[in-house]
């Protein structure tokens, strides 16, 4: 979103798209990526092939709708494996994606001094699960069982 808001027409540099890990595995240069994106019915590539945008802009209501389908759960008991998480979230509806963020070790030996580092320390020892559901009604119902996990 930050790249979209920087450009008045909503374009994103194609180099940003080319930097995604899965895109890097498929395409090895920006002109090839631009050619592939030109075949999309949902995207528009600029004439010079250096920028890309949505054919229909991502609106604030689209963002609110998307955010209403995200469920974040933390301090999960037992085994936070994909299969167990899928069982938990599938009980309340259809799950689109599940991402599990495991605790990380601190980067350095010293204490956290800045605000960002302190926030990182707060979440560094917790398993956090982010699940995107197919609709917000399901997302709202999923919040109740997650409180008891």
HUKATA-V468954 format. One record per helix or strand of 2 or more residues. SS is the DSSP state (H for helix, E for strand). FROM is the first residue (numbers start at 1). LEN is the number of residues. Records with the same first field share a line. If there is no record, write none. Layout:
SS: FROM-LEN ; FROM-LEN
//
This chain:
H: 2-5 ; 14-5 ; 21-6 ; 30-9 ; 60-8 ; 82-9 ; 115-10 ; 136-12
E: 12-2 ; 43-3 ; 51-4 ; 70-5 ; 95-7 ; 128-6
//
